[in-house]
Amino acid sequence: MNEEVSKVVLAYSGGLDTTVAIKWFTEQGVDVVTFTADVGQGIDLKDAERRACESGSSKHYGLDLKSEFVSGYVIPAIRANAKYEEEYPLSSALSRPLISSKLVEIAEKEKADAVAHGCTSKGNDQVRFDITVRALNPKLKVIAPTRIWRWTRQQEVEYAKSRGLKIPESHSKYSIDQNLWGRSIEGGLLEDPWNEPPEEVFEWTVDPVRASREPQYITLKFKEGVPRALNDVEMDTISIISQLNWLAGKHGIGRIDHMESRIIGFKSREVYEAPAASAILKAHKDLEKMILTRRELQFKEFADREWTNLVYEGLWGDPLRKSLEEMIAKMNQVVDGEVKLKFYKGSVSVVGRRSKYAAYSLNIAGYDKGWYPSDEEARGFIQAWGLHTLIARAAREGVQKV
Ligand code: ARG
């Protein structure tokens, strides 16, 4: 390590990289404070604390951030229909700015001169951590030990063994990151994009072939674009997400396999499991389509995509992200209503929707009742509607103008 550092706050996931990092820092005389965030990845905070301290951490913070994660990050993503490159619901990307902001808070409190994370030099997460930390406190150094030592997994294991560190049992074949909003699986044989993901990579979803042959219907109630009730039972959004991860997961919903354009200049093959996100995003978008006007929808699609790209690209701290988010929230003030979903063998379909703010009118749209334009009205409208096109074509083809 080139930099002069005396105290560092390390984002400790409990995995091999960050466990080795504690020891690596302390061997260079750096005081290590560790911090583990619970963002719904199913971690035992007490266990993480014990392991961090056994590995040489002088002080540990274990914080349950589930509710902050949902209110400050997942809810804006729902309102923005956020799916990067049409597929990835941003699960990992959303947790990074939250973890970064806590790293900064703890570093300031502990009077540390640096923060550290376990990301490698090939991934997106390093970009998200580094930029968010620097946006919040430019004085703090950001250190990524794995980027410095560049060891193979085998070398890390040997280092850990030689220092008597307990090697965490983990899925050695894949790189996994998970939180309430989804689970990402990378590496191993998935790196060949032609290989079908083997069943062993999936933990939250059953194979759709083996899912129930009975469809299941559920209803989701939204208020201001936020899920507030599941099957008519009001509950907080964390509970809705957890229940849907289980309910949709057992129908094999939420498996995603796509080619992703990374921030860092290359494509990667990414596999995700996001049962709740798949169901909620589908329902939310459908409800918006019932309520928002055509122009609002067209404009919002652009705003949503910009928001999603900024978050994916590590630019949570960009002023545009906040401005877009406020506008998207404003547009979601009328996104109240109910959506009926059908889960069946890996697919989630919207089969019903209703809202007091619906821009839909049965009287106007129905074929058998209500308003019917006369032949004359219809022809007048169509003529004016097509005029631009007809005049332009005529001009280019040199025929008589309409
Ligand atoms: N490709 C996803 C993203 O960039 C997932 C990253 C997962 N992170 C990990 N350390 N395995 O957001």
Boltz pocket constraint, residues with backbone or C-beta under 6 A from the ligand:
constraints:
  - pocket:
      binder: B
      contacts: [[A, 90], [A, 91], [A, 92], [A, 93], [A, 123], [A, 124], [A, 125], [A, 175], [A, 176], [A, 177], [A, 184], [A, 186], [A, 260], [A, 270], [A, 312]]
      max_distance: 6.0
